[in-house]
């Protein structure tokens, strides 16, 4: 992609920064409650390629998924970064749609 032709620079920044496991671990450690973070084995963090955000919502959301060992079992961390200029009462529903897409992908 040419630098002058960025369609969504926010998405690019999020994916570049938090697509790096060492950056994701720092973010997760800082923002998850300590008791939840303690269940995660950060050495097992492995990024899952792809996005689970619907195309019509991609102007507002960026997502990154990691597989990891959580409490000794395989699990997923779904990081969703939202950037809207107004409060949206449907954001919970939008998040649920994205999570269902992730689960459907996992079941395939």
C-alpha positions in Angstrom: 0.0 0.0 0.0 1.3 3.4 -0.9 1.8 5.7 2.2 -0.3 8.5 0.7 -3.2 6.2 0.0 -4.2 5.1 3.5 -7.9 4.4 3.7 -7.9 4.0 7.4 -4.7 5.1 9.2 -6.2 4.2 12.6 -6.6 0.6 11.6 -3.0 0.4 10.2 -1.6 1.8 13.5 -3.6 -0.5 15.7 -2.6 -3.6 13.6 1.0 -2.6 13.4 1.3 -1.9 17.2 -0.9 -4.6 18.7 -0.1 -7.1 16.0 3.3 -7.5 17.7 2.9 -10.0 20.6 5.3 -8.0 22.8 3.2 -4.9 22.4 -0.1 -6.8 22.9 1.3 -8.4 26.1 2.1 -5.0 27.5 -1.4 -3.7 26.6 -3.1 -6.7 28.1 -1.0 -6.7 31.2 -1.9 -3.0 31.8 -5.6 -3.1 31.1 -6.8 -6.6 32.3 -7.4 -7.1 36.0 -4.3 -8.7 37.5 -6.3 -11.8 38.6 -7.4 -12.3 34.9 -3.9 -11.6 33.5 -2.4 -14.1 35.9 -4.4 -16.9 34.1 -2.7 -16.0 30.8 0.6 -17.5 29.6 2.0 -14.6 27.6 4.7 -16.8 26.1 2.0 -18.7 24.2 0.5 -15.6 22.5 0.1 -16.4 18.8 -1.7 -14.0 16.4 -4.6 -15.2 14.4 -4.7 -13.8 10.9 -7.9 -12.1 9.6 -10.5 -9.8 11.0 -14.0 -10.5 12.3 -15.4 -6.9 12.0 -18.1 -6.5 9.4 -17.1 -4.4 6.4 -19.7 -1.7 7.2 -18.2 -1.3 10.7 -14.6 -1.4 9.7 -14.5 2.5 9.6 -15.1 2.4 13.3 -13.5 -0.8 14.6 -10.2 -2.6 14.4 -9.7 -6.0 15.8 -6.9 -8.4 16.5 -7.2 -12.0 17.8 -4.6 -14.0 19.6 -4.6 -17.6 20.6 -3.0 -18.3 24.0 -2.9 -20.7 26.9 -5.5 -19.4 29.4 -5.6 -21.2 32.7 -3.7 -24.1 31.1 -6.2 -24.5 28.3 -6.3 -23.2 24.7 -8.2 -19.9 24.4 -8.6 -16.7 22.4 -8.0 -13.1 23.3 -10.2 -10.8 21.2 -8.9 -7.2 21.2 -11.4 -4.8 19.7 -10.4 -1.1 19.3 -13.3 1.3 18.7 -13.0 4.8 17.5 -16.3 6.7 17.1 -16.9 10.3 17.5 -20.2 9.8 19.4 -21.6 7.4 22.0 -23.3 4.4 20.3 -25.9 2.5 22.3 -25.5 -0.5 19.9 -21.8 -1.0 20.4 -22.5 -4.1 22.6 -24.5 -5.7 19.9 -21.8 -4.9 17.3 -19.2 -6.5 19.6 -21.4 -9.6 20.0 -21.7 -9.9 16.1 -17.9 -9.8 15.8 -17.5 -12.4 18.5 -20.1 -14.7 16.9 -18.1 -14.5 13.6 -14.9 -15.5 15.5 -16.7 -18.5 17.1 -18.1 -19.5 13.7 -14.6 -19.5 12.3 -13.3 -21.5 15.2 -16.1 -24.1 14.7 -15.3 -24.6 11.0 
